[in-house]
Amino acid sequence: MKKSVLDELIVDLDGAAHLVRRRTAETLDGLSGIKGNKWILSDFGGASARLLTVEAPIRYAEIVAQRRLLEAGDAGEHARILTHWKRARGKTTTDIFCTVVEGDRFAAYEDRAIEDGEHHLLFPVHALHHACLREYAKKSTVLVMFEHDRHVDLLLGRAGQILAVSQASLYANTPEARENLADTVGQELRAMLADIPGKLELIVHYGWQFGVETETASATGNSSSTGGSGFSSFGMATKEASTSTGWAATGESTSMGKEQARLMSAEWAHKLAKANDVPLKLLKPRMLEIKGQEFVVTGIPEAVSALQVADSASPTMDRLQYRAQRTLSIATFLALLVVAGLYLGAIWLQRQTILLADEAMKLTNIGAVEALKVEPLDPVIQKAVHFADNLSRLKVAPSLQGIMADLSASMRGKMLLDQLVIGFSDQAKASLSLKGRIKAGFQQASQEHEGFVANLISKNYKVVKSSFTTDVMALTFNLQLERE
C-alpha cells in the first residue's frame, strides 16, 4: 500500500522540517496545524546507516547488532535499530541494513506520534534510499545517490541485496569543492566496487537542495553585467543548519538562480555517470517555493512513490491501523456502489413487473376472457419477478451507512474492531458479526464492553450471541447482533 494523495508529506532533514506540497515547501515549527494523515521522512538528526554481518539467526539480528555497536562505542545503551533489510546466510549468520538512532532522539518522534490524533507514520531517510534501490535494482547492479546539505548518501545493491553503504561529503561549502564532487564520489564508488563482482549498470540520483534566487549573481559567482537572475556560489551556506531534535524552522540555503537550479542540482552526477560509462536515472527534480526568494530543488516526491507502509519505523499497531483505515474507506465505497447497483436494478425490475401487471389487467377486462387461452408466464420472467420482490425488501432494510454510524458512535475508550461482517436476510433483517479488542485492564475493559453493547441495544439491535476472553492487557470479544 503506497502513499495516498490525501496524506501529508513532511520532510525533516538537516535540522529543518518542511511540509511538501505540489509547488511549495512550507517551513514548520510544529505539527499542531497540520491536519490529516502524515508521512514523515526524517534523518533523525543525522542518524547513520549501517550494513552489518552479525553472528545470529535472522530473528535475533537486531539484538546482536545493537550489542556490537554498544561495545564498539558506536551507539548508546538505549539506541534504536531501525531495520530496512536483512538476509540470512545459513542458520547462524545474518546481513542487516539499518539506521541507528539514539533512544532519546527517537523517543521525541514517538511522543509527537502519540500526541497526534491522526495516523502518523515515520520513515527513516535510509528507508527511502532502500525503497528506490528495490524499485530500480530488480535484476541489475544499481547505485542510489541522495544529495543533501554537503553530503551524498550512497547505497549499492543488486536484485534485492544490499552490497555496500557509504557517504561522501564536501570539505567546504564552496563552488570549488562542488566542482570536485564527481571526483570525490567517484573515489568512494571505486572503493565500494573493489570487492564486488560484476559491473555497475545504473546510477539513480535525487536530492534535497536549498537555494536563494539572486538578481545580480552570475554562473561564476561574480556580479552579472546585465543584472539578470543567476546564482552565486552553489553550495554556499547562508544560514547555519540547526542540529536540535525536533521541528526547527531553521535550515541551510544555497544561493543560485532558479533557471540554473534543475541543471546544477545534478550536473556533477552526469559527469560521474559519464566517467564510469553508466546510464544515469534522475528522479524528476521539482522546484518548490519556500518563502521570499528561497526554494528547494528535490526529487523526493517522486522517490516517495516507491515507499511502502511496511518501510515505516512506526509501531506495528500504527501501521495496521493505517492500513485498516485505508482499506475500510475503499471497502465502504465499493459497498455503496454495489448497493446503488442493486437499487437501480430493483427499480428496473419493478418497472418490468408493473408493465406485466398492466398486461394482465387488460386480459382480465376482456368480456370473452373465458374463450381466451392465456399462456402461463415464462419461467425466466417468473424468476425476474421473484428477484424484484426480494430487492424491494432492501428498501426497508437498515442501511449499511446507518449501521456503520451506530457502531462508530457506540465505541468507547481504546476499543478496536478487528473484523466486521454484515449480512441481510430475505426478511430485510441485518445480521452483524463483530470481533475486536479493548486494550485496558479487566475492570475498565469490561465496563467499556458493557457500555458498547448497551448502546447498541438502545438503537434496536438484538444480541444473538456474546463472548469474550481477557488477559492482563486486553479484552477480546465476539458479538453477533441482529436488527430489523
NORQUIVEN-V639260 format. One record per helix or strand. SS is the DSSP state (@ for helix, = for strand). FROM is the first residue (numbers start at 0). TO is the last residue. If there is no record, write none. Layout:
# NORQUIVEN-V639260
ss->(SS,SS)
from->(FROM,FROM)
to->(TO,TO)
This chain:
# NORQUIVEN-V639260
ss->(=,=,=,=,=,@,=,=,@,=,@,=,=,=,@,@,=,=,=,=,=,=,=,@,@,=,=,=,@,@,@,@,@,@,=,=,@,=,=)
from->(7,15,23,37,47,57,79,92,102,119,124,140,150,160,174,180,201,213,216,222,229,236,253,257,266,278,285,293,299,308,315,368,378,399,414,429,441,461,474)
to->(12,19,27,41,53,70,88,100,114,123,135,147,157,168,178,192,211,213,216,222,229,236,254,263,274,281,288,297,305,310,363,370,394,409,423,437,457,469,482)
